[in-house]
Amino acid sequence: PIMLLLLTLILWITITGANYPSQLLATGLFWLEEQLTALFLAVNAPVWLSGLLIQGMYRSLAWVVSVMLPPMAI
């Protein structure tokens, strides 16, 4: 019973405790996406390149990191 209680506590901490760092990471990474988009617009980069690198690769990476990293770290 104690082991089951301990495992339940760890699961609860992982699920609810990861929300705050995940939100912080998402906020920071998506702020950086806006800055990168502004930079690409400032240097007149082609739309397809901006779409591929920022909206495609960077956004996917930022989303995965912000959602998966905090629970794995806990």
PQR file with spaces between the fields and no chain letter, atoms N, CA, C, O and H, PARSE charges and radii, in Angstrom:
ATOM       1  N    PRO     1       0.805   -1.199    0.000 -0.5600 1.5000
ATOM       2  CA   PRO     1       0.000    0.000    0.000  0.2800 2.0000
ATOM       3  C    PRO     1       0.856    1.277    0.000  0.5500 1.7000
ATOM       4  O    PRO     1       0.509    2.251   -0.668 -0.5500 1.4000
ATOM       5  N    ILE     2       1.960    1.276    0.737 -0.4000 1.5000
ATOM       6  CA   ILE     2       2.796    2.476    0.785 -0.0000 2.0000
ATOM       7  C    ILE     2       3.440    2.721   -0.572  0.5500 1.7000
ATOM       8  O    ILE     2       3.532    3.862   -1.025 -0.5500 1.4000
ATOM       9  H    ILE     2       2.242    0.484    1.279  0.4000 1.0000
ATOM      10  N    MET     3       3.881    1.658   -1.215 -0.4000 1.5000
ATOM      11  CA   MET     3       4.505    1.791   -2.537 -0.0000 2.0000
ATOM      12  C    MET     3       3.494    2.318   -3.553  0.5500 1.7000
ATOM      13  O    MET     3       3.828    3.176   -4.371 -0.5500 1.4000
ATOM      14  H    MET     3       3.807    0.731   -0.847  0.4000 1.0000
ATOM      15  N    LEU     4       2.283    1.820   -3.506 -0.4000 1.5000
ATOM      16  CA   LEU     4       1.237    2.292   -4.413 -0.0000 2.0000
ATOM      17  C    LEU     4       0.922    3.765   -4.158  0.5500 1.7000
ATOM      18  O    LEU     4       0.713    4.526   -5.103 -0.5500 1.4000
ATOM      19  H    LEU     4       2.012    1.123   -2.842  0.4000 1.0000
ATOM      20  N    LEU     5       0.886    4.164   -2.906 -0.4000 1.5000
ATOM      21  CA   LEU     5       0.660    5.565   -2.561 -0.0000 2.0000
ATOM      22  C    LEU     5       1.801    6.443   -3.071  0.5500 1.7000
ATOM      23  O    LEU     5       1.568    7.534   -3.591 -0.5500 1.4000
ATOM      24  H    LEU     5       1.056    3.546   -2.139  0.4000 1.0000
ATOM      25  N    LEU     6       3.026    5.964   -2.920 -0.4000 1.5000
ATOM      26  CA   LEU     6       4.188    6.707   -3.401 -0.0000 2.0000
ATOM      27  C    LEU     6       4.169    6.839   -4.923  0.5500 1.7000
ATOM      28  O    LEU     6       4.458    7.913   -5.452 -0.5500 1.4000
ATOM      29  H    LEU     6       3.215    5.078   -2.498  0.4000 1.0000
ATOM      30  N    LEU     7       3.838    5.775   -5.622 -0.4000 1.5000
ATOM      31  CA   LEU     7       3.747    5.827   -7.081 -0.0000 2.0000
ATOM      32  C    LEU     7       2.627    6.764   -7.537  0.5500 1.7000
ATOM      33  O    LEU     7       2.783    7.486   -8.522 -0.5500 1.4000
ATOM      34  H    LEU     7       3.603    4.903   -5.192  0.4000 1.0000
ATOM      35  N    THR     8       1.515    6.753   -6.830 -0.4000 1.5000
ATOM      36  CA   THR     8       0.416    7.662   -7.152 -0.0000 2.0000
ATOM      37  C    THR     8       0.834    9.112   -6.945  0.5500 1.7000
ATOM      38  O    THR     8       0.496    9.978   -7.752 -0.5500 1.4000
ATOM      39  H    THR     8       1.389    6.166   -6.030  0.4000 1.0000
ATOM      40  N    LEU     9       1.563    9.377   -5.874 -0.4000 1.5000
ATOM      41  CA   LEU     9       2.056   10.726   -5.613 -0.0000 2.0000
ATOM      42  C    LEU     9       3.017   11.184   -6.705  0.5500 1.7000
ATOM      43  O    LEU     9       2.938   12.325   -7.160 -0.5500 1.4000
ATOM      44  H    LEU     9       1.838    8.673   -5.219  0.4000 1.0000
ATOM      45  N    ILE    10       3.908   10.319   -7.124 -0.4000 1.5000
ATOM      46  CA   ILE    10       4.858   10.667   -8.189 -0.0000 2.0000
ATOM      47  C    ILE    10       4.121   10.927   -9.499  0.5500 1.7000
ATOM      48  O    ILE    10       4.459   11.867  -10.218 -0.5500 1.4000
ATOM      49  H    ILE    10       3.972    9.391   -6.755  0.4000 1.0000
ATOM      50  N    LEU    11       3.128   10.114   -9.815 -0.4000 1.5000
ATOM      51  CA   LEU    11       2.333   10.329  -11.027 -0.0000 2.0000
ATOM      52  C    LEU    11       1.604   11.669  -10.956  0.5500 1.7000
ATOM      53  O    LEU    11       1.574   12.412  -11.937 -0.5500 1.4000
ATOM      54  H    LEU    11       2.854    9.351   -9.230  0.4000 1.0000
ATOM      55  N    TRP    12       1.017   11.979   -9.804 -0.4000 1.5000
ATOM      56  CA   TRP    12       0.306   13.252   -9.645 -0.0000 2.0000
ATOM      57  C    TRP    12       1.259   14.434   -9.795  0.5500 1.7000
ATOM      58  O    TRP    12       0.922   15.418  -10.453 -0.5500 1.4000
ATOM      59  H    TRP    12       1.040   11.375   -9.007  0.4000 1.0000
ATOM      60  N    ILE    13       2.436   14.349   -9.197 -0.4000 1.5000
ATOM      61  CA   ILE    13       3.427   15.426   -9.326 -0.0000 2.0000
ATOM      62  C    ILE    13       3.852   15.578  -10.781  0.5500 1.7000
ATOM      63  O    ILE    13       4.009   16.698  -11.269 -0.5500 1.4000
ATOM      64  H    ILE    13       2.710   13.550   -8.662  0.4000 1.0000
ATOM      65  N    THR    14       4.039   14.470  -11.469 -0.4000 1.5000
ATOM      66  CA   THR    14       4.452   14.523  -12.867 -0.0000 2.0000
ATOM      67  C    THR    14       3.383   15.181  -13.734  0.5500 1.7000
ATOM      68  O    THR    14       3.699   15.987  -14.608 -0.5500 1.4000
ATOM      69  H    THR    14       3.912   13.561  -11.073  0.4000 1.0000
ATOM      70  N    ILE    15       2.138   14.843  -13.497 -0.4000 1.5000
ATOM      71  CA   ILE    15       1.063   15.371  -14.339 -0.0000 2.0000
ATOM      72  C    ILE    15       0.750   16.827  -14.000  0.5500 1.7000
ATOM      73  O    ILE    15       0.681   17.665  -14.898 -0.5500 1.4000
ATOM      74  H    ILE    15       1.881   14.188  -12.787  0.4000 1.0000
ATOM      75  N    THR    16       0.563   17.135  -12.734 -0.4000 1.5000
ATOM      76  CA   THR    16       0.177   18.504  -12.377 -0.0000 2.0000
ATOM      77  C    THR    16       1.371   19.422  -12.167  0.5500 1.7000
ATOM      78  O    THR    16       1.292   20.615  -12.460 -0.5500 1.4000
ATOM      79  H    THR    16       0.619   16.454  -12.004  0.4000 1.0000
ATOM      80  N    GLY    17       2.458   18.890  -11.673 -0.4000 1.5000
ATOM      81  CA   GLY    17       3.631   19.713  -11.403 -0.0000 2.0000
ATOM      82  C    GLY    17       4.347   20.175  -12.647  0.5500 1.7000
ATOM      83  O    GLY    17       5.071   21.170  -12.611 -0.5500 1.4000
ATOM      84  H    GLY    17       2.522   17.921  -11.436  0.4000 1.0000
ATOM      85  N    ALA    18       4.161   19.476  -13.743 -0.4000 1.5000
ATOM      86  CA   ALA    18       4.835   19.842  -14.987 -0.0000 2.0000
ATOM      87  C    ALA    18       4.110   20.958  -15.730  0.5500 1.7000
ATOM      88  O    ALA    18       4.649   21.498  -16.695 -0.5500 1.4000
ATOM      89  H    ALA    18       3.572   18.668  -13.773  0.4000 1.0000
ATOM      90  N    ASN    19       2.918   21.312  -15.310 -0.4000 1.5000
ATOM      91  CA   ASN    19       2.155   22.339  -16.026 -0.0000 2.0000
ATOM      92  C    ASN    19       2.818   23.708  -15.973  0.5500 1.7000
ATOM      93  O    ASN    19       2.878   24.403  -16.987 -0.5500 1.4000
ATOM      94  H    ASN    19       2.480   20.873  -14.525  0.4000 1.0000
ATOM      95  N    TYR    20       3.314   24.103  -14.810 -0.4000 1.5000
ATOM      96  CA   TYR    20       3.902   25.435  -14.676 -0.0000 2.0000
ATOM      97  C    TYR    20       5.186   25.585  -15.500  0.5500 1.7000
ATOM      98  O    TYR    20       5.296   26.544  -16.264 -0.5500 1.4000
ATOM      99  H    TYR    20       3.265   23.539  -13.986  0.4000 1.0000
ATOM     100  N    PRO    21       6.161   24.675  -15.376 -0.5600 1.5000
ATOM     101  CA   PRO    21       7.356   24.819  -16.229  0.2800 2.0000
ATOM     102  C    PRO    21       7.031   24.678  -17.709  0.5500 1.7000
ATOM     103  O    PRO    21       7.663   25.320  -18.548 -0.5500 1.4000
ATOM     104  N    SER    22       6.062   23.851  -18.032 -0.4000 1.5000
ATOM     105  CA   SER    22       5.675   23.684  -19.429 -0.0000 2.0000
ATOM     106  C    SER    22       5.110   24.984  -19.987  0.5500 1.7000
ATOM     107  O    SER    22       5.414   25.356  -21.120 -0.5500 1.4000
ATOM     108  H    SER    22       5.548   23.329  -17.350  0.4000 1.0000
ATOM     109  N    GLN    23       4.302   25.667  -19.212 -0.4000 1.5000
ATOM     110  CA   GLN    23       3.740   26.945  -19.648 -0.0000 2.0000
ATOM     111  C    GLN    23       4.831   27.996  -19.807  0.5500 1.7000
ATOM     112  O    GLN    23       4.805   28.776  -20.758 -0.5500 1.4000
ATOM     113  H    GLN    23       4.055   25.364  -18.291  0.4000 1.0000
ATOM     114  N    LEU    24       5.790   28.023  -18.884 -0.4000 1.5000
ATOM     115  CA   LEU    24       6.905   28.970  -18.994 -0.0000 2.0000
ATOM     116  C    LEU    24       7.730   28.713  -20.252  0.5500 1.7000
ATOM     117  O    LEU    24       8.083   29.646  -20.973 -0.5500 1.4000
ATOM     118  H    LEU    24       5.811   27.388  -18.111  0.4000 1.0000
ATOM     119  N    LEU    25       8.033   27.446  -20.508 -0.4000 1.5000
ATOM     120  CA   LEU    25       8.793   27.104  -21.711 -0.0000 2.0000
ATOM     121  C    LEU    25       8.027   27.480  -22.970  0.5500 1.7000
ATOM     122  O    LEU    25       8.598   28.050  -23.900 -0.5500 1.4000
ATOM     123  H    LEU    25       7.747   26.688  -19.922  0.4000 1.0000
ATOM     124  N    ALA    26       6.745   27.167  -23.003 -0.4000 1.5000
ATOM     125  CA   ALA    26       5.939   27.487  -24.183 -0.0000 2.0000
ATOM     126  C    ALA    26       5.900   28.991  -24.415  0.5500 1.7000
ATOM     127  O    ALA    26       6.032   29.445  -25.552 -0.5500 1.4000
ATOM     128  H    ALA    26       6.281   26.704  -22.248  0.4000 1.0000
ATOM     129  N    THR    27       5.722   29.760  -23.363 -0.4000 1.5000
ATOM     130  CA   THR    27       5.680   31.216  -23.499 -0.0000 2.0000
ATOM     131  C    THR    27       6.991   31.747  -24.061  0.5500 1.7000
ATOM     132  O    THR    27       6.992   32.564  -24.982 -0.5500 1.4000
ATOM     133  H    THR    27       5.615   29.392  -22.440  0.4000 1.0000
ATOM     134  N    GLY    28       8.098   31.286  -23.511 -0.4000 1.5000
ATOM     135  CA   GLY    28       9.408   31.747  -23.976 -0.0000 2.0000
ATOM     136  C    GLY    28       9.728   31.322  -25.394  0.5500 1.7000
ATOM     137  O    GLY    28      10.214   32.119  -26.196 -0.5500 1.4000
ATOM     138  H    GLY    28       8.098   30.623  -22.763  0.4000 1.0000
ATOM     139  N    LEU    29       9.454   30.069  -25.699 -0.4000 1.5000
ATOM     140  CA   LEU    29       9.788   29.566  -27.032 -0.0000 2.0000
ATOM     141  C    LEU    29       8.901   30.182  -28.109  0.5500 1.7000
ATOM     142  O    LEU    29       9.372   30.453  -29.214 -0.5500 1.4000
ATOM     143  H    LEU    29       9.059   29.422  -25.047  0.4000 1.0000
ATOM     144  N    PHE    30       7.627   30.406  -27.803 -0.4000 1.5000
ATOM     145  CA   PHE    30       6.763   31.010  -28.810 -0.0000 2.0000
ATOM     146  C    PHE    30       6.988   32.513  -28.926  0.5500 1.7000
ATOM     147  O    PHE    30       6.691   33.101  -29.965 -0.5500 1.4000
ATOM     148  H    PHE    30       7.245   30.186  -26.906  0.4000 1.0000
ATOM     149  N    TRP    31       7.513   33.147  -27.865 -0.4000 1.5000
ATOM     150  CA   TRP    31       7.950   34.540  -27.987 -0.0000 2.0000
ATOM     151  C    TRP    31       9.133   34.611  -28.945  0.5500 1.7000
ATOM     152  O    TRP    31       9.215   35.511  -29.781 -0.5500 1.4000
ATOM     153  H    TRP    31       7.755   32.669  -27.021  0.4000 1.0000
ATOM     154  N    LEU    32      10.050   33.652  -28.814 -0.4000 1.5000
ATOM     155  CA   LEU    32      11.203   33.609  -29.711 -0.0000 2.0000
ATOM     156  C    LEU    32      10.767   33.368  -31.155  0.5500 1.7000
ATOM     157  O    LEU    32      11.396   33.875  -32.084 -0.5500 1.4000
ATOM     158  H    LEU    32       9.984   32.922  -28.135  0.4000 1.0000
ATOM     159  N    GLU    33       9.702   32.600  -31.349 -0.4000 1.5000
ATOM     160  CA   GLU    33       9.180   32.383  -32.701 -0.0000 2.0000
ATOM     161  C    GLU    33       8.728   33.703  -33.326  0.5500 1.7000
ATOM     162  O    GLU    33       8.975   33.954  -34.506 -0.5500 1.4000
ATOM     163  H    GLU    33       9.192   32.188  -30.594  0.4000 1.0000
ATOM     164  N    GLU    34       8.073   34.536  -32.538 -0.4000 1.5000
ATOM     165  CA   GLU    34       7.647   35.847  -33.049 -0.0000 2.0000
ATOM     166  C    GLU    34       8.850   36.701  -33.430  0.5500 1.7000
ATOM     167  O    GLU    34       8.823   37.407  -34.438 -0.5500 1.4000
ATOM     168  H    GLU    34       7.873   34.333  -31.579  0.4000 1.0000
ATOM     169  N    GLN    35       9.899   36.636  -32.626 -0.4000 1.5000
ATOM     170  CA   GLN    35      11.107   37.410  -32.920 -0.0000 2.0000
ATOM     171  C    GLN    35      11.790   36.899  -34.191  0.5500 1.7000
ATOM     172  O    GLN    35      12.266   37.688  -35.007 -0.5500 1.4000
ATOM     173  H    GLN    35       9.921   36.062  -31.807  0.4000 1.0000
ATOM     174  N    LEU    36      11.835   35.586  -34.349 -0.4000 1.5000
ATOM     175  CA   LEU    36      12.425   35.012  -35.562 -0.0000 2.0000
ATOM     176  C    LEU    36      11.616   35.386  -36.800  0.5500 1.7000
ATOM     177  O    LEU    36      12.186   35.672  -37.853 -0.5500 1.4000
ATOM     178  H    LEU    36      11.449   34.945  -33.686  0.4000 1.0000
ATOM     179  N    THR    37      10.306   35.384  -36.679 -0.4000 1.5000
ATOM     180  CA   THR    37       9.452   35.778  -37.796 -0.0000 2.0000
ATOM     181  C    THR    37       9.712   37.230  -38.174  0.5500 1.7000
ATOM     182  O    THR    37       9.805   37.559  -39.357 -0.5500 1.4000
ATOM     183  H    THR    37       9.842   35.152  -35.824  0.4000 1.0000
ATOM     184  N    ALA    38       9.828   38.098  -37.175 -0.4000 1.5000
ATOM     185  CA   ALA    38      10.120   39.506  -37.448 -0.0000 2.0000
ATOM     186  C    ALA    38      11.488   39.658  -38.105  0.5500 1.7000
ATOM     187  O    ALA    38      11.657   40.488  -38.998 -0.5500 1.4000
ATOM     188  H    ALA    38       9.752   37.831  -36.215  0.4000 1.0000
ATOM     189  N    LEU    39      12.458   38.871  -37.673 -0.4000 1.5000
ATOM     190  CA   LEU    39      13.793   38.915  -38.270 -0.0000 2.0000
ATOM     191  C    LEU    39      13.748   38.481  -39.730  0.5500 1.7000
ATOM     192  O    LEU    39      14.363   39.116  -40.586 -0.5500 1.4000
ATOM     193  H    LEU    39      12.320   38.197  -36.947  0.4000 1.0000
ATOM     194  N    PHE    40      13.026   37.407  -40.016 -0.4000 1.5000
ATOM     195  CA   PHE    40      12.920   36.936  -41.394 -0.0000 2.0000
ATOM     196  C    PHE    40      12.218   37.963  -42.274  0.5500 1.7000
ATOM     197  O    PHE    40      12.578   38.133  -43.439 -0.5500 1.4000
ATOM     198  H    PHE    40      12.527   36.891  -39.321  0.4000 1.0000
ATOM     199  N    LEU    41      11.219   38.649  -41.725 -0.4000 1.5000
ATOM     200  CA   LEU    41      10.547   39.701  -42.489 -0.0000 2.0000
ATOM     201  C    LEU    41      11.478   40.886  -42.718  0.5500 1.7000
ATOM     202  O    LEU    41      11.443   41.510  -43.779 -0.5500 1.4000
ATOM     203  H    LEU    41      10.926   38.512  -40.778  0.4000 1.0000
ATOM     204  N    ALA    42      12.308   41.195  -41.728 -0.4000 1.5000
ATOM     205  CA   ALA    42      13.216   42.342  -41.841 -0.0000 2.0000
ATOM     206  C    ALA    42      14.289   42.122  -42.906  0.5500 1.7000
ATOM     207  O    ALA    42      14.714   43.072  -43.564 -0.5500 1.4000
ATOM     208  H    ALA    42      12.336   40.688  -40.867  0.4000 1.0000
ATOM     209  N    VAL    43      14.726   40.882  -43.076 -0.4000 1.5000
ATOM     210  CA   VAL    43      15.768   40.606  -44.077 -0.0000 2.0000
ATOM     211  C    VAL    43      15.170   40.168  -45.412  0.5500 1.7000
ATOM     212  O    VAL    43      15.895   39.745  -46.312 -0.5500 1.4000
ATOM     213  H    VAL    43      14.380   40.110  -42.542  0.4000 1.0000
ATOM     214  N    ASN    44      13.845   40.271  -45.538 -0.4000 1.5000
ATOM     215  CA   ASN    44      13.129   39.906  -46.772 -0.0000 2.0000
ATOM     216  C    ASN    44      13.409   38.472  -47.214  0.5500 1.7000
ATOM     217  O    ASN    44      13.662   38.210  -48.390 -0.5500 1.4000
ATOM     218  H    ASN    44      13.256   40.615  -44.807  0.4000 1.0000
ATOM     219  N    ALA    45      13.360   37.554  -46.258 -0.4000 1.5000
ATOM     220  CA   ALA    45      13.531   36.139  -46.582 -0.0000 2.0000
ATOM     221  C    ALA    45      12.295   35.656  -47.343  0.5500 1.7000
ATOM     222  O    ALA    45      11.195   36.158  -47.108 -0.5500 1.4000
ATOM     223  H    ALA    45      13.155   37.767  -45.303  0.4000 1.0000
ATOM     224  N    PRO    46      12.457   34.699  -48.243 -0.5600 1.5000
ATOM     225  CA   PRO    46      11.296   34.171  -48.967  0.2800 2.0000
ATOM     226  C    PRO    46      10.262   33.565  -48.009  0.5500 1.7000
ATOM     227  O    PRO    46      10.609   33.009  -46.967 -0.5500 1.4000
ATOM     228  N    VAL    47       9.011   33.684  -48.383 -0.4000 1.5000
ATOM     229  CA   VAL    47       7.926   33.189  -47.538 -0.0000 2.0000
ATOM     230  C    VAL    47       8.038   31.684  -47.336  0.5500 1.7000
ATOM     231  O    VAL    47       7.786   31.186  -46.239 -0.5500 1.4000
ATOM     232  H    VAL    47       8.730   34.135  -49.230  0.4000 1.0000
ATOM     233  N    TRP    48       8.416   30.954  -48.387 -0.4000 1.5000
ATOM     234  CA   TRP    48       8.518   29.503  -48.260 -0.0000 2.0000
ATOM     235  C    TRP    48       9.619   29.111  -47.268  0.5500 1.7000
ATOM     236  O    TRP    48       9.480   28.119  -46.554 -0.5500 1.4000
ATOM     237  H    TRP    48       8.621   31.359  -49.278  0.4000 1.0000
ATOM     238  N    LEU    49      10.706   29.882  -47.221 -0.4000 1.5000
ATOM     239  CA   LEU    49      11.793   29.578  -46.291 -0.0000 2.0000
ATOM     240  C    LEU    49      11.364   29.866  -44.853  0.5500 1.7000
ATOM     241  O    LEU    49      11.647   29.089  -43.941 -0.5500 1.4000
ATOM     242  H    LEU    49      10.819   30.689  -47.801  0.4000 1.0000
ATOM     243  N    SER    50      10.687   30.977  -44.669 -0.4000 1.5000
ATOM     244  CA   SER    50      10.172   31.316  -43.343 -0.0000 2.0000
ATOM     245  C    SER    50       9.162   30.268  -42.879  0.5500 1.7000
ATOM     246  O    SER    50       9.184   29.846  -41.723 -0.5500 1.4000
ATOM     247  H    SER    50      10.457   31.608  -45.410  0.4000 1.0000
ATOM     248  N    GLY    51       8.293   29.859  -43.771 -0.4000 1.5000
ATOM     249  CA   GLY    51       7.308   28.843  -43.427 -0.0000 2.0000
ATOM     250  C    GLY    51       7.945   27.514  -43.079  0.5500 1.7000
ATOM     251  O    GLY    51       7.526   26.846  -42.134 -0.5500 1.4000
ATOM     252  H    GLY    51       8.275   30.202  -44.710  0.4000 1.0000
ATOM     253  N    LEU    52       8.953   27.132  -43.836 -0.4000 1.5000
ATOM     254  CA   LEU    52       9.629   25.858  -43.597 -0.0000 2.0000
ATOM     255  C    LEU    52      10.397   25.870  -42.278  0.5500 1.7000
ATOM     256  O    LEU    52      10.259   24.960  -41.461 -0.5500 1.4000
ATOM     257  H    LEU    52       9.294   27.675  -44.604  0.4000 1.0000
ATOM     258  N    LEU    53      11.206   26.906  -42.081 -0.4000 1.5000
ATOM     259  CA   LEU    53      12.081   26.934  -40.912 -0.0000 2.0000
ATOM     260  C    LEU    53      11.371   27.344  -39.626  0.5500 1.7000
ATOM     261  O    LEU    53      11.595   26.745  -38.574 -0.5500 1.4000
ATOM     262  H    LEU    53      11.318   27.645  -42.745  0.4000 1.0000
ATOM     263  N    ILE    54      10.515   28.362  -39.706 -0.4000 1.5000
ATOM     264  CA   ILE    54       9.908   28.881  -38.476 -0.0000 2.0000
ATOM     265  C    ILE    54       8.581   28.196  -38.166  0.5500 1.7000
ATOM     266  O    ILE    54       8.430   27.585  -37.108 -0.5500 1.4000
ATOM     267  H    ILE    54      10.333   28.848  -40.560  0.4000 1.0000
ATOM     268  N    GLN    55       7.616   28.296  -39.084 -0.4000 1.5000
ATOM     269  CA   GLN    55       6.307   27.706  -38.805 -0.0000 2.0000
ATOM     270  C    GLN    55       6.337   26.177  -38.848  0.5500 1.7000
ATOM     271  O    GLN    55       5.495   25.523  -38.234 -0.5500 1.4000
ATOM     272  H    GLN    55       7.738   28.793  -39.943  0.4000 1.0000
ATOM     273  N    GLY    56       7.284   25.618  -39.556 -0.4000 1.5000
ATOM     274  CA   GLY    56       7.373   24.166  -39.630 -0.0000 2.0000
ATOM     275  C    GLY    56       8.290   23.577  -38.586  0.5500 1.7000
ATOM     276  O    GLY    56       7.837   22.988  -37.605 -0.5500 1.4000
ATOM     277  H    GLY    56       7.968   26.149  -40.055  0.4000 1.0000
ATOM     278  N    MET    57       9.590   23.738  -38.802 -0.4000 1.5000
ATOM     279  CA   MET    57      10.569   23.075  -37.948 -0.0000 2.0000
ATOM     280  C    MET    57      10.622   23.661  -36.534  0.5500 1.7000
ATOM     281  O    MET    57      10.532   22.923  -35.552 -0.5500 1.4000
ATOM     282  H    MET    57       9.958   24.216  -39.600  0.4000 1.0000
ATOM     283  N    TYR    58      10.768   24.971  -36.430 -0.4000 1.5000
ATOM     284  CA   TYR    58      10.927   25.573  -35.102 -0.0000 2.0000
ATOM     285  C    TYR    58       9.672   25.406  -34.257  0.5500 1.7000
ATOM     286  O    TYR    58       9.759   25.050  -33.082 -0.5500 1.4000
ATOM     287  H    TYR    58      10.841   25.570  -37.227  0.4000 1.0000
ATOM     288  N    ARG    59       8.501   25.660  -34.847 -0.4000 1.5000
ATOM     289  CA   ARG    59       7.263   25.555  -34.070 -0.0000 2.0000
ATOM     290  C    ARG    59       7.042   24.129  -33.576  0.5500 1.7000
ATOM     291  O    ARG    59       6.621   23.923  -32.438 -0.5500 1.4000
ATOM     292  H    ARG    59       8.430   25.950  -35.802  0.4000 1.0000
ATOM     293  N    SER    60       7.324   23.144  -34.430 -0.4000 1.5000
ATOM     294  CA   SER    60       7.175   21.748  -34.014 -0.0000 2.0000
ATOM     295  C    SER    60       8.133   21.410  -32.884  0.5500 1.7000
ATOM     296  O    SER    60       7.746   20.778  -31.901 -0.5500 1.4000
ATOM     297  H    SER    60       7.666   23.312  -35.355  0.4000 1.0000
ATOM     298  N    LEU    61       9.376   21.828  -33.024 -0.4000 1.5000
ATOM     299  CA   LEU    61      10.372   21.569  -31.987 -0.0000 2.0000
ATOM     300  C    LEU    61      10.003   22.273  -30.682  0.5500 1.7000
ATOM     301  O    LEU    61      10.113   21.684  -29.606 -0.5500 1.4000
ATOM     302  H    LEU    61       9.690   22.342  -33.823  0.4000 1.0000
ATOM     303  N    ALA    62       9.570   23.521  -30.771 -0.4000 1.5000
ATOM     304  CA   ALA    62       9.202   24.274  -29.569 -0.0000 2.0000
ATOM     305  C    ALA    62       8.018   23.624  -28.862  0.5500 1.7000
ATOM     306  O    ALA    62       7.989   23.550  -27.633 -0.5500 1.4000
ATOM     307  H    ALA    62       9.480   23.999  -31.644  0.4000 1.0000
ATOM     308  N    TRP    63       7.053   23.159  -29.627 -0.4000 1.5000
ATOM     309  CA   TRP    63       5.877   22.527  -29.033 -0.0000 2.0000
ATOM     310  C    TRP    63       6.257   21.236  -28.317  0.5500 1.7000
ATOM     311  O    TRP    63       5.830   20.998  -27.187 -0.5500 1.4000
ATOM     312  H    TRP    63       7.077   23.220  -30.625  0.4000 1.0000
ATOM     313  N    VAL    64       7.058   20.407  -28.974 -0.4000 1.5000
ATOM     314  CA   VAL    64       7.456   19.132  -28.371 -0.0000 2.0000
ATOM     315  C    VAL    64       8.296   19.370  -27.118  0.5500 1.7000
ATOM     316  O    VAL    64       8.085   18.714  -26.098 -0.5500 1.4000
ATOM     317  H    VAL    64       7.404   20.600  -29.892  0.4000 1.0000
ATOM     318  N    VAL    65       9.237   20.295  -27.186 -0.4000 1.5000
ATOM     319  CA   VAL    65      10.089   20.567  -26.024 -0.0000 2.0000
ATOM     320  C    VAL    65       9.267   21.109  -24.861  0.5500 1.7000
ATOM     321  O    VAL    65       9.452   20.678  -23.723 -0.5500 1.4000
ATOM     322  H    VAL    65       9.409   20.828  -28.015  0.4000 1.0000
ATOM     323  N    SER    66       8.366   22.042  -25.129 -0.4000 1.5000
ATOM     324  CA   SER    66       7.603   22.642  -24.034 -0.0000 2.0000
ATOM     325  C    SER    66       6.617   21.664  -23.405  0.5500 1.7000
ATOM     326  O    SER    66       6.285   21.798  -22.227 -0.5500 1.4000
ATOM     327  H    SER    66       8.215   22.392  -26.053  0.4000 1.0000
ATOM     328  N    VAL    67       6.149   20.688  -24.166 -0.4000 1.5000
ATOM     329  CA   VAL    67       5.191   19.725  -23.619 -0.0000 2.0000
ATOM     330  C    VAL    67       5.892   18.530  -22.976  0.5500 1.7000
ATOM     331  O    VAL    67       5.452   18.052  -21.930 -0.5500 1.4000
ATOM     332  H    VAL    67       6.419   20.578  -25.122  0.4000 1.0000
ATOM     333  N    MET    68       6.971   18.042  -23.581 -0.4000 1.5000
ATOM     334  CA   MET    68       7.578   16.795  -23.131 -0.0000 2.0000
ATOM     335  C    MET    68       8.726   16.955  -22.138  0.5500 1.7000
ATOM     336  O    MET    68       8.948   16.066  -21.316 -0.5500 1.4000
ATOM     337  H    MET    68       7.328   18.430  -24.430  0.4000 1.0000
ATOM     338  N    LEU    69       9.454   18.056  -22.192 -0.4000 1.5000
ATOM     339  CA   LEU    69      10.633   18.195  -21.337 -0.0000 2.0000
ATOM     340  C    LEU    69      10.309   18.259  -19.840  0.5500 1.7000
ATOM     341  O    LEU    69      10.953   17.548  -19.069 -0.5500 1.4000
ATOM     342  H    LEU    69       9.274   18.778  -22.859  0.4000 1.0000
ATOM     343  N    PRO    70       9.351   19.068  -19.389 -0.5600 1.5000
ATOM     344  CA   PRO    70       9.098   19.117  -17.939  0.2800 2.0000
ATOM     345  C    PRO    70       8.683   17.777  -17.317  0.5500 1.7000
ATOM     346  O    PRO    70       9.208   17.433  -16.258 -0.5500 1.4000
ATOM     347  N    PRO    71       7.769   17.006  -17.917 -0.5600 1.5000
ATOM     348  CA   PRO    71       7.458   15.711  -17.297  0.2800 2.0000
ATOM     349  C    PRO    71       8.651   14.756  -17.290  0.5500 1.7000
ATOM     350  O    PRO    71       8.827   13.989  -16.344 -0.5500 1.4000
ATOM     351  N    MET    72       9.466   14.801  -18.338 -0.4000 1.5000
ATOM     352  CA   MET    72      10.636   13.916  -18.356 -0.0000 2.0000
ATOM     353  C    MET    72      11.657   14.347  -17.313  0.5500 1.7000
ATOM     354  O    MET    72      12.350   13.504  -16.743 -0.5500 1.4000
ATOM     355  H    MET    72       9.323   15.424  -19.107  0.4000 1.0000
ATOM     356  N    ALA    73      11.761   15.647  -17.055 -0.4000 1.5000
ATOM     357  CA   ALA    73      12.713   16.133  -16.058 -0.0000 2.0000
ATOM     358  C    ALA    73      12.266   15.772  -14.641  0.5500 1.7000
ATOM     359  O    ALA    73      13.091   15.536  -13.759 -0.5500 1.4000
ATOM     360  H    ALA    73      11.199   16.332  -17.517  0.4000 1.0000
ATOM     361  N    ILE    74      10.969   15.734  -14.441 -0.4000 1.5000
ATOM     362  CA   ILE    74      10.450   15.382  -13.107 -0.0000 2.0000
ATOM     363  C    ILE    74      10.608   13.894  -12.912  0.5500 1.7000
ATOM     364  O    ILE    74      10.240   13.367  -11.863 -0.5500 1.4000
ATOM     365  H    ILE    74      10.299   15.925  -15.158  0.4000 1.0000
